[in-house]
Amino acid sequence: MASDAAELAAGGSRLAGPAGSAEPGWPPHGRSPLLWAGLRRIVQEHQQDRTAPRVLDCGGGSGGLAVPLAVHGAVVTVVDVSVDALATLTRRAAEAGVSDRVTAVQGDAEFLADLVPAGAFDLVLAHDVLEDVPDPVLVLRQVAEVLRPGGMLSVVAANPVAGVLARALAGDLAGALVALSRPAGPDDTVGTLTAQCRAAGLEVRSVEGLGVFTDLVPGIELDRPGALATLADLESAVAGRPPYRDIAARLHLQARRPAAG
């Protein structure tokens, strides 16, 4: 459930989609347009084969992504430790008319292989998961096991670099120094996330920044005509370009389980 607030912090509440992206339900309320666009592309690729993509959302909580993905044609399983969150997921799915496309499973991502079948999913979401487990590579290996050959993984993690930068720009220099001195976590750098996925046998396809400039722009500036659309275009232009990507509020990595043979 932490992903809901975290994606809002990455700009999901302030940005519409890039120019020309207007579409009912695009993106789901409070979600990063860049993140949602990447997930939609994967879903649409499977729909071209006239098959409903099978999605596993680890720690998906109350269905902030699961229900919209089901509405767009995916069959989604959500694994979460919270009974209350899964109850909310079930209610939301019923309200959206997709109860037949959403399955709730109570459990922990660290025991994923015991909760869902091997090789069963086209896409696995691990958003705000790796920073909360003691052994991220172990979880990623289990993710690889439940992905079908050629299936995709979406990882979203907070970027500590952005936390230091935001505190410094806000004038909280002591807070920035404290944040800088904290021990490096599993989501500390693009290189760390990439190495963890490779150690689990996954092929990293892309790493993008979510919210590079959004939290740095004064709110009053976004009241100007066209400012939100321009900011969305700017975010889209720099999402995959270092060094801009490396100061984003959040990092979005996509990886692939190698195809059989």
N, C-alpha and C positions, 0 to 999 in steps of 0.2 A: 504493500500500500504506500510505501514511501515514494514510489515513482510519481504519484499524482502531484504532490507538492513539489517534487524535484523538477519535473518537467515544466511546471509553472515558473519556477525560478530560472529556467533556461529560455524563457521568452514566449512560452506557448500562449500566455494570456494576452500578450501585447501585439502579436503578429498575426496578420492574415497570411494567406499563402502568397507565393511569388506571383507576379503579374500573370494574368490569364489562367489562374488556377481555381477560379470560383467554381464551386460544386457543392450541392447540398451535403452537409455533414463533413466538409473538408476544411480543416482537420477536425477531429473530435474536440469538443470544448476543452480548452486548457492544454492541448497537446502541441508539441513542436511541429510546425508544418514540414520541416525537413525530415524529421523522423517518420512522420505519418506517410509522407510521399515515398520514402524508401520501402516501408512495409507494404504500401499499396502496390508498388511495382512488382514485388515478389508474388503477391496474391494474384495480380493480373496475369503474370506469366503463366501460372498454373491454370487460370481460367481459360487461357487461349487453347489449352489442351483439353478443355471441357471436363476438367476434374475439379472438385472442390478441394482447395489446399487444406491440409491438416496442420494446425498450428498448436503449439504448446506454449503457454505463458507461465513461466516460473515466477512465483511470487506476484501473480497478476492481481491479487487483491480483489477489489470489488468490480473489476471488469472494465476499467477505463479504456483499455485498448481491446480487450477480448470481445466485448459486445459490438463495437463499431466494425471490427474485422468480420464478425459473424454476419452482421447486416450486409457487408460487402461480399458475402459468399463463402467465407472460410468456415471450416468446422474446427472449433477451438476447445481445447482442454486447459483449464486453469488449475495449477497446483499452488496451494497457499496454506500456511499453518493456521490462519485465522478462520475460525468457524463463522464469526460475525461477518467478515469480509466476503466469504463464500455465499452466505445467505443474501447479502446485498447483490452479489453477482447474479444469483439465481433470479432474484426479483427484477433486476434490470434486464436480464435476458428475456423474461416473460413480457415485460412492458414493451420491449422492442420487437416482440414476435419471433424471437430466434431461440427459444428454449430447446428446440430440437438440434441446434447447432452448437450449443455450449454445454460443456461438462465440467462440474466442479469436483476436485479431488483434494482432500485434506492431507497435507504432508509437507515435508521439508525438501528443499532442492538438493540437499546433501545426500538424500536417499532416493533420488529421482529414478534410478534404474529399478527400484523395487515398487514404484508407483504406477509406471506406465510401460507399455510394450516397447521392446527394442525395434529400431528401424521404422517407427510408425509415423514420423512427422516430417513435413516438408519445411517447416520453419519453427524454430524455437526462440522465444523471447526470454532474455535474462537481463532485465532492466532493474538496476539498483539491487543486484543480488551478490555479485562477487565481492563487494566491499564488506559484506556482512558474514562471510563464511571464513573459517580458519584456513581452508585449503582450496583456493579457487581452481587450481588445476584439476583436482579431484572432481569438482562439480562439472567442469568443462569436459572431462572425459566421459562423465555420465551423459552429458548433453550430446556428445558425439555418438554415443551408443544408441540413443533414442531417435536421432536423426536418420532419415533414409540416406543412402549414398547419393551425394549431390545436393542434399538438403542444406538450408541456410540457418545460420545463427545470427541473432541481433543482440548485441551487448550495449547497454547504456550505463555509464558510470560517471560520478561526479569528478570534476577536475580540480584537485587542490591548488593548482597554479592560479586558477581563476579566483579562488577564495583569498589568496594572498594579495592579488592585484586589486580586488574590489575593496578590501580593507584599507590598503594604502591610498587608493584614489579617494576614499571617503574621509581620509584624514586620520584614520585609526592606525597609526604607525606601530604602536605597541602591539595591537591585535595582529597586524600583518607579520610582525616579528615572531609572535607566538605561533601563528599558523605555519610559518616557514620552518620553525624548529621542530614541528611534530614529526614523529617517525613516518617514513614513507609507507603508504597503504598500498593495497593491491591495485588501486586505480590511479596510481601516482602519475604515470606517464603513458604516452602512446606506446612507447617501447615495451613497457611492462605488460600491458594488455595484449599486445601482439605476441610477445614471448609466451605468455600463458596459453593462448590459443594454439600456438604452434606445438607447445609441449603436450597438448591434448590431442594432437593429430589433426588439427583443423587448419584450413588454408585461409589466411586473412585476405579479404577482397578489397576492403576499404575502411578507412577511419576518417570520420568527419567530426567537426565541432558543432555543437548545438548551443546557440547563444554566444556568439563571439563578441558582438557589440551591443546587443539588446539592453543588457543591464548597465551599460556605460553611458547610454544616451539619456540626457535629462528628459523627464516626462513631458515638460512643457514644449520641447522641440517636436515631440511626436504628435502634438495637436495641430501642427501645420498641415495644410492640404497636401495629400499624397505622401506624407512622411512615412506612414506605416508601410505602404507598398514599397517605397524606396528602401527602407530598412530591411524588409523581407528579401528584396533582390540582392542587397549587399550581403546579407547573411548567406544566401544561397551561393553567391560568387566566391566567398572566402572559406566556406565550410571545409573543403578538402585541401586547402592551401596552407602549408606551414609558412611562417610561424603563427599566422592568424588562428588556425585551427587549434594550436597548442595552448591558447589562452582562453578558449571557450569555457563556458560554465559547465558544460557536460561534453562527454565524448561518446560518439556512436560508432561502434565497430561492427562490421559485417564479415562473417567468416563462413566457410563452406566445408562440409564433410566431403572428402575426396570421393569421386564416383568409383564404384566397384570396377576392378580391373585396371 
